[in-house]
Amino acid sequence: MVRAASIAVARLGRDAEAVDAYRTAVAFTDNAAEQAFLTARAAVLSACLSSG
């Protein structure tokens, strides 16, 4: 559920909030693949914020 909310926030263009949501979602899963996906998405959005 948290992952879906993270994706929705990102799609709305609210990148800073999406980064926080992705990082929060990592804490709610024990699945290593999902943690990697969420961490990577947070890193991409964070980089976009830094370069923008």
BAKOLVO-195803 format. One record per residue: residue number from 1; residue in three letters; x, y negated, z of N, C-alpha, C, O in turn. Coordinates in steps of 0.05 Angstrom, whole numbers. Layout:
BEGIN
    k    r    n_c1    n_c2    n_c3   ca_c1   ca_c2   ca_c3    c_c1    c_c2    c_c3    o_c1    o_c2    o_c3
  NUM  Ala       X       Y       Z       X       Y       Z       X       Y       Z       X       Y       Z
...
END
This chain:
BEGIN
    k    r    n_c1    n_c2    n_c3   ca_c1   ca_c2   ca_c3    c_c1    c_c2    c_c3    o_c1    o_c2    o_c3
    1  Met      16      24       0       0       0       0      17     -25       0      12     -44     -15
    2  Val      38     -25      16      56     -48      17      70     -52      -9      74     -74     -19
    3  Arg      78     -30     -22      91     -31     -48      73     -44     -68      82     -61     -84
    4  Ala      48     -36     -69      29     -48     -88      26     -78     -83      24     -93    -103
    5  Ala      25     -86     -59      23    -114     -52      48    -129     -61      46    -152     -71
    6  Ser      71    -117     -58      96    -129     -67      96    -134     -97     104    -156    -106
    7  Ile      87    -115    -112      86    -117    -141      66    -138    -149      71    -154    -167
    8  Ala      43    -139    -136      22    -159    -142      33    -187    -137      28    -205    -154
    9  Val      47    -192    -115      58    -218    -109      78    -226    -130      79    -249    -139
   10  Ala      95    -207    -138     115    -213    -159     102    -220    -185     111    -238    -199
   11  Arg      81    -206    -192      67    -212    -217      54    -240    -217      49    -252    -238
   12  Leu      47    -250    -194      36    -276    -191      57    -298    -194      51    -322    -194
   13  Gly      83    -290    -195     104    -309    -198     113    -321    -172     128    -341    -171
   14  Arg     105    -309    -150     113    -318    -123     137    -302    -114     135    -285     -96
   15  Asp     159    -308    -127     183    -291    -125     194    -290     -96     202    -269     -87
   16  Ala     195    -312     -83     206    -313     -55     190    -295     -37     201    -280     -20
   17  Glu     163    -297     -39     146    -280     -23     149    -251     -31     148    -233     -14
   18  Ala     152    -246     -57     156    -218     -67     181    -206     -56     181    -182     -48
   19  Val     203    -221     -55     228    -211     -43     223    -202     -15     232    -180      -7
   20  Asp     210    -218       1     204    -211      29     186    -186      30     191    -169      47
   21  Ala     167    -185      13     148    -162      13     162    -136       5     158    -115      17
   22  Tyr     180    -137     -15     195    -114     -23     213    -105       0     214     -81       6
   23  Arg     226    -123      13     243    -116      36     227    -104      59     237     -85      72
   24  Thr     204    -114      64     186    -103      85     177     -75      77     176     -57      94
   25  Ala     171     -71      51     162     -45      42     183     -23      45     176       0      51
   26  Val     208     -31      43     230     -11      47     228       1      74     233      25      77
   27  Ala     221     -14      94     219      -4     122     196      15     126     196      30     145
   28  Phe     177      15     108     153      32     111     154      58      96     135      74      96
   29  Thr     176      64      83     178      89      68     204     104      76     225      92      82
   30  Asp     201     130      77     224     148      82     235     160      56     255     173      57
   31  Asn     222     154      34     229     165       8     253     149      -3     251     125      -8
   32  Ala     275     163      -7     300     149     -16     297     137     -43     307     115     -48
   33  Ala     283     150     -61     279     139     -88     262     114     -87     268      94    -101
   34  Glu     242     114     -71     225      90     -68     240      67     -55     238      44     -63
   35  Gln     256      74     -35     273      54     -22     292      41     -42     296      17     -42
   36  Ala     304      58     -59     322      47     -80     308      29     -99     318       8    -107
   37  Phe     284      37    -108     268      21    -126     261      -6    -113     265     -27    -126
   38  Leu     251      -6     -89     243     -30     -75     267     -49     -70     265     -73     -74
   39  Thr     290     -37     -63     314     -53     -58     324     -66     -84     333     -89     -84
   40  Ala     323     -51    -106     331     -61    -131     313     -84    -140     323    -104    -150
   41  Arg     287     -81    -137     269    -102    -145     274    -127    -129     273    -149    -139
   42  Ala     278    -124    -103     284    -147     -86     310    -161     -95     311    -185     -95
   43  Ala     330    -145    -102     355    -157    -111     352    -172    -137     363    -194    -141
   44  Val     336    -161    -156     332    -175    -182     317    -201    -177     325    -222    -188
   45  Leu     296    -201    -162     281    -226    -157     298    -246    -141     296    -270    -146
   46  Ser     314    -236    -123     331    -254    -107     352    -267    -125     357    -291    -122
   47  Ala     363    -252    -144     382    -263    -163     369    -284    -181     381    -305    -187
   48  Cys     344    -279    -188     329    -299    -205     325    -325    -189     327    -346    -201
   49  Leu     319    -322    -164     315    -346    -147     341    -362    -145     342    -386    -145
   50  Ser     364    -347    -142     390    -360    -139     399    -375    -164     412    -395    -162
   51  Ser     392    -363    -187     401    -375    -212     382    -395    -223     389    -411    -241
   52  Gly     358    -396    -213     337    -413    -223     338    -440    -214     322    -457    -222
END
